[in-house]
Structure formats: C-alpha cells, structure tokens
Amino acid sequence: MAQLTRVSGSVGLITLQNPPVNALSAAVRQGIVDTVKKAVSDPLVKCVVICGQNGVFCGGADIREFGAPMTGPPLVPMIHAIEATNKPVVAAIEGAALGGGLELALGCHYRIIHSKARVGLPEVTLGLLPAAGGSQRLPRLIGVPAALELITTGRHVSAAEALKLGIVDQVTDDNTVDTTVKFALSVVGRSLESRRISTFPCPPVSDLDAVFDVAMQRVRQSARGAIAPVTCVQAVRAAATLPYTQGMKREQELMATLFTSGQARALQYCFFAQRAVSRWSMPSGARWDTSKPRPISKAAVIGLGTMGRGIAVALAQAGLSVVAVETQEKQLMDAKQAVSGMLERGAKRRGVAPALGLVSYSHNIQAVAEADLVIEAVFEDMDLKKKVFQQLSAVCKPGTLLCTNTSSLDVDHLASQTPSPELVVGMHFFAPAHVMKLLEVVYGPRSSPQAVATAMQLGKKMGKVSVAVGNCRGFVGNRMLKPYMEQAFFLLEEGATPELVDQALEEFGFAMGVFRMSDLSGLDVGWRVRKADGLVDPDATSGRSARIRQGRRYSPLGDLLCEQGRFGQKAGRGWYQYDKPGSRVAKPDPWLHNFLEQYRARHGLGVRHIDHQEVLERCLYALINEGFRILEDGIAAGPEDIDAIYVFGYGWPRYRGGPMFYAGMVGLANVLERLEHFHQVHPDVPYLQPCSLLRRLVASGSPPIQKWREVIRKVHSQL
Ligand SMILES: CCC/C=C/C(=O)SCCNC(=O)CCNC(=O)[C@H](O)C(C)(C)COP(=O)([O-])OP(=O)([O-])OC[C@H]1O[C@@H](n2cnc3c(N)ncnc32)[C@H](O)[C@@H]1OP(=O)([O-])[O-]
C-alpha cells in the first residue's frame, strides 16, 4: 500500500507501506498509482516526495509474486506517469533503493539519499534484468560503462558512490524525509524538462563496440552459463543505440525470455533459501525462534594454521575481540604477520580501519580463560583435538562454548571429552575462512539449542550463510561429495579421462571439475582419510578383488597416484601436470593417460565411450541421492539447507539452484529412473541405490520442493 499525506503545507508525501522492505507488490503499485494521481490533481500540492516506511525506501519488485500470474498495475507505465508529471517528484531514499525501488527513484525528478543507504539494480542476481526502465534510464544518467558494470554485477552502491556516479542529487546525514521535503519545496516552479531521464541522450562513448565486446567477454567468463548477465549487456546496448521508446520495447522483449526461465526460478529460490536457513530446527524440536543465543564479546582461536588464521580474521572483522593461540613460537610469529596482513588488506578493500587491535596472540592456552567462545582449529586429527578439548575444559571459565572446526570428525565424540557436552558444537568453516560464505554449524545429540543458536548468530555476525546440520561422517557437504567423487573415479576406470569429466562438470557450471578441484585441495588429504578407514590395501594390485574393499566397489586410482607422490598442484602433478609445484595452470598429462590405459589393462577393464550426459548423471545423481538420504536421516532439516551448502560452499552454479532444486527441475521420476538403471548396471555401488525418500516423493506425485518437508515429516513420524 501507499499512503498520501500533505506536509509543510504543499508537499504531498507518499509513503510506501509493505513491511519489511516495502517491496512493490500489486497493492503497493496500485497505491502509488492512486496517490500520485491524487497528489497531481490536488491544487494544494505543489510537489511530491516519495519515501518508504520504517527506514527503507524500497527493496524492489515483490519477489514472492513472481511465480503467480501478474495482477495490479504494471511498473513501467506507473514510473512513466511519475516522470511525466508537471509537479516535481523527489525520492527520499533511506535504507535501500534496489531493483524496481531504484527504477522508481529514477522515474522521479530528483533523488536525495541518506548517507547510510545504498542503491543498486540487483535483478541480474535473480536471473532478471532491470525491466522497469532501469536498463534504459541508468545508462542515460551515468553513462554506458558505469551502468553496464552496475547492471551486470547487481552490485549495491553506497550513498557516497551513488553521488559520485550521479545516480543521486544529494546525500544527507540528517532526517532524510525532512531534508527531502525542504528540497522539494525549493525546486517548485523550476522547469522539469531537464529532469526526465528518459529524454536524455546516452552520454557518448568513443568506441561503443569495444565497450560492449569487453563487457560481453567479462560476463561470459565470470558467470559461465548464466543467461541474465548476457541479456543485461544486450539491454544496455539497446539503451546506447536506440531511441528510448524502442529501447524500452527491447528491454521488455529481453525480459520476457528471462522471466520464465529455469535460471530465474533457480536464482529466486536461492534468494529465499539463503534466508530460510537462518530459521533452523533440530530433530529434538528446538528451533531458531525459541532458542536464545548467548552474547559473545570475546572469542579465542586455537591453532593458527591456514584455517585458524582465516577464522581469527573473520571474528575480528565482525568486531569481536580475539585471543589467537598457537603453541609453536615460530608459527605464532608467522601467523601474527599473516593475520595482520589479511586484516589490513580487507580493511583497505572495505575502506575502513583495520581491526588489528582486536587480536591478541599467545603461545599459552591459559590465555583463553576469559573467552566466551573458543574455536579449536588444530590439525584434523582426533587424538590431537581430544587433547585440546581436555585442556580447554580445564582452562576455560564455566559456560564457555567450545567449538571445533572440523570437516568430518565426530563432534559428539569430542564433546564427550568435556564435562559439559551441551556446550560443544562443530563449526565447519571453508577455506579461506575469512572469505568463503558458508559455515556448517554441527550439533551433536547433546548440543544445547542455546549453543546452536549462539554459533548460528556468530556466523551471521561474520557475514556467513550458516546452516545448522546434524552430526555424521562428513556432515552434509562432504558426505555428499563422497559419492560424487567416487563416480568420477569409476568413470576413469570405465574409459573417461580427467579432462572429459571436468569439462562436463565445468560446462554444467561448476567453477572447477572434480579432478582440478582435487589437484587444488591436494590428493593426500583423501588418501590419509582412506588409510585411516583401512581402505588402502597395498597388496591388492590387480584383478577384480583389488577393486572391492569392505564389500563394495572401490577405485584405488587416487591411492596409486599418491604412492607416486602425485599430490596435485603443490607437487606439480596429480590428475594433471603443472609447469612447477604450486603452479595453477592444469595441463593434460600423457603420463596419466598411459597410466590409466595400463591400469585398465591390468584389471581387465573394457573401455567404452562415455559422454558428458553420463558424467553428469552418474556424478550428480549419486550426490543428489545422498542428499535425499541426509534428509531422510534428519541430518539436514530441509532441501534449502542442502542447496545453500552446495551453492555457498561447493561451487554449485547458483543459477541451477543447488542439487535438490536441480533434482526437482530435471524431474524426480527421471532421477529415480536413471539411478535405478545405474544401480542395475553397478550393483556393487550402494550409493547408486535409490534412497527410499526419493521413491516416496516420486510415489507422492513429485511435489514441488516447497512441499518436500511434509513428506519428510511423514517419513520421520513412521520411524
Ligand atoms: C519488471 C520487474 C523489474 C524489477 C525487478 C526487481 O525489482 S527484482 C527485486 C530486486 N531487489 C532485490 O534483489 C533486493 C532484494 N533484497 C535485499 O537485497 C535485502 O532484502 C535488503 C537489502 C533489501 C534488506 O536486507 P536485510 O538484510 O535487511 O533483510 P533480508 O535480506 O533478510 O530481507 C528481509 C525480508 O524481506 C524479504 N525481502 C527482501 N527483499 C524482498 C523483495 N524484493 N521481495 C520480497 N521479499 C523481499 C526477505 O525474503 C526477508 O524475508 P524473511 O526471510 O524475513 O521472511
């Protein structure tokens, strides 16, 4: 809705009212149309100010309405009507003017912004383009290069930058509405001819073709396979080359191709999934809205290797005081230098002062005695972690929350080393910990809801997408990665090459295929785990038995490479070869191809043609199947949790929504049918056996993903 009041005698103040962000729902659009008409026809109103209630101008079109048939007045004529009025209309921007919100403001004759507000056209992040005139007005206002950058990245811009770019006319530190009302009164009577952006020519650019070629190349490289950024470039090109009316026509045509696309649906699902994961729940019934987090002001990090350093930086950047502990003196000095450097570089990027004073360093674990929360980030070794937890229990003040940064170790087992297991949770950070958005908060059967709530809130404070998950081997992300990698190894045995598998996955949208990723993270990591699991058997060198371990098909390929010292990038060779150790450019390796041929011959394996489709189905459906098992086991509360983990932590292409959303897009019955087929061909691969939840969902008519929780609840209630 929108409300019209008359203030300061002759100013028509229109307030958008649609909590929490005054999104432009059908009712709000109707409200704007009605109130603008009323204000324009009221002789007592000399000028109009548009603002939003509760300190937010407008978060854009109401994304919740996108799936349903359009009702209410459309945005484009509404904004045109505002621009065409003969009374000055001024936008008073507080909080944010994003998407349709900024497009509304661009239809106004002037824009005043609060210094803490931001603006932007983030439609591209939702698989769309700014199709309420934004792609046509912004280039006319600020020029093609700047508009291209903002529209194709969807970046939010601070008030100061918005002023510099010319998006707004004035920045204020005072009450934005009061300032804007005064401003509006001051421009009454001035000609509006030069204030209607749609009438501006685009500022000339010397080599327009080159500008668009570079932009197109950039978006194709940075968002491989995503259609919205490419379409955004085309829309801005229309602004630069066509008269406004024709440009608007082109904008609408381009939007029509995006609006109903699968990518737009996936990206909009991701938008809500990212927010839904903060409403966590545990199988015990504990929930986000009934569990109160503890206040944390002082944190500690134990172990300052790569992960510990990143965690210390993330905590300090969130404004917490941090005690960083490393028992080795030399490591401590190196870490201090590295952490300070990271804080300085981060602060420079964000234009703030580095939080160097928030971090103190010690080689004595006693230094953590006063911490409210400790994150242990020592080497991934259960015995070592157990020792640290025992020490922490003796040192920390009562009530201190003890967190372990582990990617797969048993959080409950660690909790049992302490007298207060309810205060123990896992915090699985992803490297580099101060950069990566994902945090898995792992609760054991004895973790208290308050401990989970505190870790989740801390994650939010650090700017992470935090997902609460149950305790099991690999938690959610790494547990699902295992069948995915296993299939990739099997495909090599059956005739594929690392290049073929990686190309299929990279064309699907992953930043890196499974083998390039494995080379980057180091083959020895998995080797160590497999050794500890008793899977690496040096005696079994040939024949079928060599490829069966613990009763199931096993590929020793990764182990054989490690035995040759081929640990990946750091060794200069792994699944690929590199110019030198540490080099990042992966090149196909004839040695590896020869090795695969010999391996297949030794084991009597026939080679067959494997295409991209098979790579995708085998690798992704095995991963998805494990996702369904995770839901069935109650390790993740809903499909959004799994999807957020994969999008924010594992490079799953956001425009494909996450693995569970993707399963829904290709059709659950289709996934089930292909898994049944693959399991028939490979009966010794349990990961390919379709999970009963998947069967159940298909039997229930493959409901939309938003309804899966109902089926999951039924499964749980019958257990
Ligand atoms: C022709 C069409 C052309 C135009 C297209 C567009 O405009 S496309 C749109 C382009 N606009 C954008 O892409 C902007 C998207 N929004 C944002 O970037 C941020 O929400 C924010 C910066 C506005 C506020 O950040 P913050 O950290 O303070 O808050 P928060 O992020 O936690 O959100 C709070 C609640 O508001 C909800 N909600 C938010 N926006 C919308 C919406 N547009 N709609 C509906 N709902 C929306 C959000 O789901 C959440 O709900 P929950 O979970 O509580 O039930």
The ligand as a Gaussian input file, in Angstrom:
#p B3LYP/6-31G(d) Opt

LIG

-4 1
 C        9.628000      -5.650000     -14.033000
 C       10.418000      -6.097000     -12.858000
 C       11.720000      -5.380000     -12.703000
 C       12.134000      -5.313000     -11.319000
 C       12.613000      -6.404000     -10.692000
 C       13.004000      -6.304000      -9.293000
 O       12.920000      -5.307000      -8.614000
 S       13.558000      -7.750000      -8.644000
 C       13.934000      -7.356000      -6.944000
 C       15.218000      -6.632000      -6.859000
 N       15.528000      -6.394000      -5.477000
 C       16.410000      -7.142000      -4.806000
 O       17.023000      -8.042000      -5.345000
 C       16.615000      -6.785000      -3.375000
 C       16.467000      -7.994000      -2.523000
 N       16.561000      -7.684000      -1.118000
 C       17.711000      -7.422000      -0.478000
 O       18.771000      -7.339000      -1.066000
 C       17.664000      -7.267000       1.006000
 O       16.497000      -7.936000       1.461000
 C       17.624000      -5.813000       1.527000
 C       18.969000      -5.148000       1.248000
 C       16.512000      -5.028000       0.900000
 C       17.399000      -5.856000       3.058000
 O       18.362000      -6.685000       3.629000
 P       18.200000      -7.189000       5.141000
 O       19.440000      -7.953000       5.451000
 O       17.836000      -6.036000       5.991000
 O       16.949000      -8.154000       5.144000
 P       16.750000      -9.581000       4.441000
 O       17.544000      -9.682000       3.191000
 O       16.898000     -10.639000       5.454000
 O       15.219000      -9.465000       4.000000
 C       14.202000      -9.316000       4.976000
 C       12.963000      -9.993000       4.478000
 O       12.479000      -9.297000       3.331000
 C       12.278000     -10.197000       2.270000
 N       12.565000      -9.486000       1.010000
 C       13.625000      -8.702000       0.745000
 N       13.513000      -8.179000      -0.478000
 C       12.346000      -8.638000      -0.991000
 C       11.689000      -8.449000      -2.216000
 N       12.196000      -7.664000      -3.179000
 N       10.529000      -9.081000      -2.404000
 C       10.013000      -9.870000      -1.455000
 N       10.603000     -10.085000      -0.268000
 C       11.761000      -9.476000      -0.043000
 C       13.252000     -11.316000       2.534000
 O       12.869000     -12.502000       1.875000
 C       13.190000     -11.430000       4.036000
 O       12.036000     -12.177000       4.349000
 P       12.023000     -13.193000       5.600000
 O       13.144000     -14.142000       5.339000
 O       12.244000     -12.336000       6.799000
 O       10.671000     -13.799000       5.512000

